[in-house]
Amino acid sequence: MTDGLWITFEGGDGSGKTTQAALLEDWLRDQGRAVVRTREPGGTEVGVLIREIVLHHRGDIAPRAEALLYAADRAHHVATLVRPALERGDVVIQDRYLDSSVAYQGAGRVLDAGEIRDLSLWAAAGALPDVTVLLDLDPAAARARLDAADKPFDRLEAEKAEFHERVRAAFLQLAAAEPARFLVLDATRSPEELASTIRDRVATALA
């Protein structure tokens, strides 16, 4: 499908995805690579509107409706931003992709994980990343990090501990099922250690 490289970051809220994505972007730019950094939801103008609904809407959203909104964002995002960037030969660094939907809407909301994955793959015309970095962190430790940040929680961050335990277990199951795509890292390691390991994996993929 592509001449570029597509890297996604996954993990629970507070696991350090944004920090590691930024460090990787800086390193790749220093190597002379063209980089597109994006996120789901919210990587496009349409995605920004959907992000406001799914993460900041006051009131309930039916779980299936939530899953469909994420899939709609994904369809537009891949078609209009990700795929064109990869066809140009750029490196795409993305915060969350379909694995998050399987973990959060599948396991978290207790919907059928296979149906959620199939929905996302249909929306994105089968597109899968080259490398997925999973930053694994105990939900209690993640909550402590979020509390320390002293920012308002979004709808998913505010869910109970049991929800986040199911999400973490689902991420680890996804990684075990696709070891060639996933790089699973202990998110309690220092940012510098994590960044070094991620660079090594990405350098191998680029080679």
JOCORMO-V919539 format. One line per field, one symbol per residue. phi: phi as a letter, one per 30 degrees, with the letter a starting at -180 (. if undefined). A space follows every 50 residues. Layout:
phi = ???
This chain:
phi = .bccbccccbkddjdjedddddddeedddddiddbccbabdjdbdddddd edddcbddkdbeeddeddddddededdddcbddeddddjdcccbdibddd dddddddddhcddddddddddddchidbddbbccccbeeddddddddddh bdddededddededddddddeddddddbdddcccbdddddedddddddee ddddddd
